[in-house]
């Protein structure tokens, strides 16, 4: 996507890359650039690559923004499914916790 001189791209991340952090090669107009994804990066996070957008006639280039998307793989092996089951058992994370709070605050 283009907005003025800035470029936007959707950056797919595996869940472990989003949680643990990763270095990802991102395509730009001048070739691939290594982008450091910080640990605990949420979906929808806008990561900026300064000066990697479209050129301007009398100034520096626009920016490239990589918008993170968490891609959930299908559990295709018993080992992978076991990891998901262990995570579900050990985790206290509730992605819907805010829903009850919103219902309590509704008029």
C-alpha positions as CSV (number, residue, x, y, z in Angstrom):
1,X,0.0,0.0,0.0
2,X,1.1,3.5,-0.7
3,X,0.4,6.7,1.3
4,X,2.1,9.7,-0.1
5,X,5.8,8.7,-0.1
6,X,5.4,6.1,2.6
7,X,5.0,2.4,1.8
8,X,3.1,-0.2,4.0
9,X,3.4,-3.9,3.9
10,X,1.9,-6.7,5.9
11,X,4.7,-8.6,7.7
12,X,3.7,-12.2,8.5
13,X,5.2,-13.5,11.8
14,X,5.1,-17.0,13.3
15,X,3.8,-16.8,16.9
16,X,7.3,-17.7,18.3
17,X,8.9,-14.9,16.3
18,X,6.4,-12.4,17.8
19,X,6.9,-13.6,21.3
20,X,10.7,-14.3,21.3
21,X,11.7,-11.6,18.8
22,X,13.4,-12.2,15.5
23,X,15.5,-10.7,12.7
24,X,13.5,-10.8,9.5
25,X,14.5,-10.0,5.9
26,X,12.0,-7.4,4.6
27,X,11.7,-6.6,0.9
28,X,12.3,-2.9,0.0
29,X,12.6,-1.0,-3.3
30,X,16.4,-1.2,-2.9
31,X,16.5,-4.9,-1.9
32,X,16.0,-6.9,1.3
33,X,16.7,-5.2,4.6
34,X,17.1,-7.0,8.0
35,X,14.4,-5.8,10.4
36,X,14.7,-6.6,14.1
37,X,11.3,-7.6,15.6
38,X,11.3,-6.9,19.3
39,X,10.1,-9.6,21.8
40,X,6.4,-9.6,22.6
41,X,5.4,-7.8,19.4
42,X,1.6,-7.7,19.0
43,X,-0.3,-8.2,15.8
44,X,-0.9,-4.8,14.1
45,X,2.3,-3.3,15.4
46,X,3.8,-0.7,13.0
47,X,7.6,-1.2,12.6
48,X,9.3,1.6,10.7
49,X,12.1,1.4,8.2
50,X,13.2,5.0,7.8
51,X,14.0,6.2,4.3
52,X,12.9,3.0,2.7
53,X,9.8,4.4,1.0
54,X,9.3,6.2,-2.3
55,X,11.8,9.0,-3.3
56,X,10.7,12.6,-3.0
57,X,11.7,15.2,-5.7
58,X,13.6,17.5,-3.3
59,X,14.2,15.6,-0.1
60,X,14.7,12.3,1.6
61,X,12.7,9.2,0.8
62,X,9.5,8.3,2.6
63,X,9.4,5.4,5.1
64,X,8.4,1.8,4.8
65,X,6.1,0.5,7.6
66,X,5.9,-3.2,8.2
67,X,2.5,-4.0,9.9
68,X,2.9,-7.3,11.9
69,X,0.4,-10.1,11.4
70,X,0.6,-13.2,13.5
71,X,0.2,-16.3,11.4
72,X,-1.0,-19.4,13.3
73,X,0.3,-22.6,11.7
74,X,-1.8,-25.7,11.7
75,X,-0.5,-28.3,14.2
76,X,0.5,-31.0,11.7
77,X,2.5,-33.2,13.9
78,X,1.9,-34.9,17.3
79,X,4.9,-33.0,18.7
80,X,3.5,-29.6,17.6
81,X,0.1,-30.4,18.9
82,X,1.7,-31.4,22.2
83,X,3.4,-28.1,22.5
84,X,0.1,-26.2,21.9
85,X,-1.6,-28.4,24.6
86,X,1.2,-27.8,27.1
87,X,1.1,-24.0,26.4
88,X,-2.7,-24.0,26.9
89,X,-2.3,-25.9,30.2
90,X,0.5,-23.6,31.5
91,X,-0.6,-20.2,30.2
92,X,-2.6,-17.8,32.2
93,X,-3.2,-15.6,29.2
94,X,-6.9,-14.9,28.3
95,X,-7.3,-13.1,25.0
96,X,-11.0,-12.4,25.9
97,X,-10.5,-11.0,29.4
98,X,-11.4,-7.5,28.2
99,X,-14.8,-8.6,27.0
100,X,-16.2,-9.2,30.4
101,X,-14.9,-5.8,31.6
102,X,-16.6,-4.1,28.6
103,X,-19.9,-5.9,29.4
104,X,-19.7,-4.7,33.0
105,X,-19.1,-1.1,31.8
106,X,-22.0,-1.2,29.3
107,X,-25.0,1.1,30.0
